[in-house]
Amino acid sequence: MVTDGDEYAKRTIELLTKEFGGRCISASQSNPTKLTGKKVVELIMQTPYDPVFVMFDDSGFIGEGSGEKALKYVATHKQIDVLGILAVASNTHHWEWARVDVSVDRNGNLTEYGVDKFGLPDGEIGRISGDTIYCLDDLNVPVIVGVGDIGKMCGNDEWERGSPITKKAIQLILERSGFYDEA
């Protein structure tokens, strides 16, 4: 699950999905999220293999927007096994934050601190600010990894370069969730 749904996120997640041998629900890309959680679950259930990547976005809305509503529905659905969440920072000025287990900064380093939209370590240990993350603390998921704005981070995560920061974050989720243990 990815808490970003803009065009940069879509290109990046589609690219990396191929590398990881998974499926991307490209229809989940929108800013803000247009699909309901129920529709996202239907699309996930149609995919022939795992892992499945889905994007959610509140488009800067403070509070529970359409992205968070859909994300919560999917994450708590009894037929869905969430491997982890890629929590994407945004400029919400610390109005909304969530716990992260680890973050990947814009240089590809793991940090116990949260990161900001630009991928720079933030002042808070284990916290990230964003617009589609407020509900994450209420979810029971194996791992939450924080990153800056997908496909950007001052050019360090451009999809033309293979989006190395987002790739590293996804690798962490797959490793720490036990996905490779089940394969």
N, C-alpha and C positions, 0 to 999 in steps of 0.2 A: 504494500500500500504506500502510495506516494502523496504527500500533502502539497502538491503543486500541479496545476493543470493548464499552464499556458503553453504556447506553441514551442517554446524552447524545451520545456519539460517533455512534451510529446516526442519531439525529435530525439532527444537524449534517451528516453525510456525505450522507444522503439529500437534504436540502435543497440542499446545494451541488452535488451531482451533477446535479440538474435545471438549475441555472444554467450549468454547464459543458457541458451536453448529453451527459453520459456515462451510465453505468450503475453502480448500487451493488448489490453482492451482499449484500443485507440478511440473508440466511441466515448470513453470516459473523459477524454480531454475536452475541457471547456473552462472558461474563466468568467463567471462562476460555474460550478458543476450544474449540469442540466438534467442528468439522469437521476432517477430515484435510486435509493439503495436496493429496492426490490429488483429493478431492471438490471443493475450492476450484477447482482447475484445470479440472475438468469443468464447473463452473458458469460460470467465466470463458469457456470455449470456446463456451458456449451463448449468450453475449450478442451481440446483433446489431451493436453498434458500440462504439467507444472514445471516451473513456477509461473504464476499468473501475476502480471503487474497491472495495477489499477491506479488512476490518478483522481484526486479530489481537490477542489479549490473553492475557497470562500470569496475570492477576489477582493481581499482587503476588508471584508465585512467584519466588524467587531461583534462578538457574540456567536451564537450557533447559526451559521449560514447553511446553505444547501449542501456545500461540500462536507461539512461536519456531520450533518444529518445522515447523508448517504454513507459516509465512512463508518459511523457508529452502527448503522443497520448492518452493513456488510461484516464488520469486525465481530459483531455479536451473533451473527447468523449461525445456527447449529450445523449447517453443512459446509461452512467455510473454516479452513484451518489457516489462520494468519501466521505467516512466518516472521513478520516484523514490519516496522513502519519506518519509512524514510521521512523524517520530520524536517521540513524545509523552512528556513528562517525567512522572515520578511520584515518590512518596516512597519510594525504595529506599535512602536515606541513603548514596548513592554506592557501593553494592555493585556495581551494574552500570552501565556507561556505554558510550557509543558516540560516534564522530566524527560531527559534523554540518558541512555546508558553510556553513550560515547558519542563524540562528534568527529567528523573529518574536516580539518580546516582547508583553506584554499590551496595550501601547499602539499596536501595529501597526508598530513600528519594527524595521528589520532590524538585527541585531547579530551580530558575530563570536563573541560569547560564547554558551554554551548558556543555556537558561532553565530555571527550576524549574517545579514543578507549577502555580504561580500565574502563570507567564508573566513572572517577574522575571528579569533577566539574572543568571546564575550566575557564580561566580568563575573558571570555566575557559573559556579560548578554544577554540572548536570542539568542545566536549564536552557531552553531555547525559546525565543519569541517568534511568533508567527501568526498568521490569520486563519489557519485551518488546523490548529493543533490543540485548542483548549480542551477538547474532550479526551485527549490521549491518556491522561492520567487515570481516567476511569476505565480504561480498557486493559484486559489481561492478555498481553502479547509477549512473546519471548524476548524481543529486543527492539529498542527504538534508537535509531542512529540519526544524529543531527547533521545537516549540511547547509551551506549557503544556497543562494538562488541557483537552481539546476540549470546547467548549460551556460552559465555566465561566470560569476566569481572573478571578475576582472580579467576575463579571457582564459583563466586556468582550467575551466571546465567546458570549453566549447566542444560541441559535438563533432566538429571537423577534426578535433584533436583526440577524439575517442572518449571524451567526457571522463577523464581519469579520476576525478574526485567522486562523482556519482558512482562510477564503477567500483571504486574501493568501498564505498558505503554499502552498496548492494552485496558485494562479496562478504562483508562483515555480517550482514543480515542472514545470508544463506548459511554461512559457517556457524554462527552462534545460535541459529534456530534449530540446528540439527538436520537441515535439509539434505546435506551431503551424506549424513549417516544413514538416511533412509533409502538412498539411491542404490 
